[in-house]
Amino acid sequence: MCGIIIGLLGLLKLYNAFTPQLLGCAADATGTVIRDIFKKKDVELTVLNNMKTVTETSSEQNCQAHIETSAETGTIDYRIALEGSNFQVMITKVDAAAR
């Protein structure tokens, strides 16, 4: 019985090694992508925190975070989805106001 359990755990680890898993809303890689998106728009984020999951399915996460620039503060909504074998982070809403 113990051998079967160990075998099943090994198969699960093997499956997870070859199957892409969604990035988390607060993962370092997610934060890097968000900062890069803003940087391409010539907006430097000084603060990116309170990154949290709003809704989640097996193929998509909808998230929210607090952002600040030198002139504004606000929140963003963003989505993380698996497109083929690649992850895509898309900012869906920016709600910012002057400081």
C-alpha positions, -999 to 999 in steps of 0.1 A, spaced: 0 0 0 28 24 9 46 16 -24 14 25 -43 11 59 -26 48 67 -32 43 57 -69 13 79 -73 31 109 -57 60 103 -81 36 103 -111 20 135 -99 54 152 -96 63 140 -131 30 153 -145 36 187 -128 71 189 -142 59 186 -178 26 205 -175 27 243 -173 11 257 -142 -3 292 -140 18 319 -125 4 334 -93 -9 369 -91 19 379 -67 47 359 -83 80 377 -89 77 369 -126 42 385 -128 55 417 -111 84 419 -136 60 416 -166 37 443 -152 66 466 -146 78 460 -182 44 467 -196 43 501 -179 79 508 -188 71 503 -225 45 530 -221 72 553 -205 56 550 -170 79 540 -142 61 522 -113 76 532 -79 52 509 -60 36 476 -70 21 458 -41 -10 442 -26 -11 418 -56 -40 394 -50 -62 370 -68 -98 381 -74 -111 351 -93 -94 319 -105 -100 290 -128 -76 262 -140 -67 282 -171 -70 319 -159 -65 341 -129 -80 376 -125 -59 397 -102 -57 432 -87 -28 453 -74 -19 487 -60 4 508 -81 21 542 -77 41 564 -99 58 597 -90 26 615 -100 -3 591 -95 -16 563 -73 -42 537 -80 -52 501 -87 -49 478 -117 -68 448 -127 -49 422 -147 -54 387 -161 -29 358 -163 -38 331 -188 -20 302 -205 -19 307 -242 -6 275 -257 25 268 -236 32 305 -228 18 326 -201 2 359 -209 -2 388 -185 -27 414 -197 -37 446 -178 -74 449 -181 -81 481 -161 -61 510 -147 -78 532 -121 -54 560 -111 -57 594 -97 -32 623 -91 -15 623 -58 
